[in-house]
Amino acid sequence: MSKNLTQEERKELRRKLRKVLISLNNRTSFSDGAYEAMNRLADEFVEALYCKIDEVWARNMNVEQEETDETTRNY
């Protein structure tokens, strides 16, 4: 069974999350601009994560469908 994330994909997700955490850690109070910037960083991370989850889900659905098709052909 193949892994759902490549090394490069893991690095990219970690990089996006790290940007959010560093941004949050470096501020004791937020201006409106800082708040918006942090929200954009968080949105980028969440969007990347959701895209990867959807990709894995679709791939798994294709595998299940192929297995079902193979089982049906064998009957």
matplotlib code that plots the C-alpha trace (Angstrom):
import matplotlib.pyplot as plt

x = [0.0, 1.4, 1.7, -0.9, 1.7, 5.0, 8.0, 7.6, 3.9, 4.6, 7.3, 4.9, 2.2, 4.7, 6.0, 2.5, 1.6, 5.0, 4.2, 0.9, 2.4, 5.4, 3.1, 0.9, 3.8, 5.5, 2.5, 1.1, -1.6, -3.1, -3.8, -6.5, -3.8, -2.0, -5.2, -6.1, -2.6, -2.7, -6.2, -4.8, -1.9, -4.2, -6.6, -3.7, -2.8, -6.3, -7.0, -3.8, -4.8, -8.4, -7.1, -4.8, -7.6, -9.9, -7.2, -6.6, -10.3, -10.8, -7.9, -9.3, -12.7, -11.1, -9.3, -12.5, -14.4, -11.7, -11.7, -15.5, -15.4, -12.7, -14.9, -17.9, -16.0, -14.9, -18.4]
y = [0.0, 3.4, 6.3, 9.0, 11.8, 12.1, 13.5, 16.8, 17.1, 16.6, 19.3, 21.7, 21.1, 21.5, 24.7, 26.2, 25.2, 26.5, 29.9, 30.0, 29.0, 31.4, 34.2, 33.4, 33.0, 36.3, 38.4, 39.4, 41.5, 41.7, 44.7, 44.3, 43.8, 41.2, 39.4, 39.3, 38.1, 35.3, 34.3, 34.1, 31.9, 29.6, 29.5, 28.5, 25.7, 24.4, 24.6, 22.6, 20.0, 19.7, 19.4, 16.5, 14.8, 15.1, 13.7, 10.7, 10.1, 10.1, 7.7, 5.4, 5.5, 4.6, 1.6, 0.4, 0.7, -1.2, -3.9, -4.1, -4.2, -7.0, -9.0, -8.6, -9.8, -12.9, -14.0]
z = [0.0, -0.9, 1.5, 1.3, 1.6, -0.2, 1.7, -0.3, 0.5, 4.2, 4.1, 2.4, 5.0, 7.8, 6.3, 6.1, 9.6, 10.9, 9.3, 11.2, 14.5, 14.2, 13.4, 16.4, 18.7, 17.7, 18.7, 22.1, 20.6, 17.1, 14.9, 12.4, 9.7, 11.7, 12.5, 8.8, 7.8, 10.4, 9.1, 5.6, 6.7, 8.6, 5.6, 3.3, 5.7, 6.1, 2.4, 1.6, 4.2, 2.9, -0.7, 0.3, 2.3, -0.7, -3.0, -0.7, -0.3, -4.1, -4.6, -2.0, -3.6, -6.9, -5.4, -3.7, -7.0, -8.9, -6.3, -6.5, -10.3, -10.1, -7.7, -9.9, -13.0, -11.2, -10.6]

ax = plt.figure().add_subplot(projection="3d")
ax.plot(x, y, z, "-o")
ax.set_aspect("equal")
plt.show()
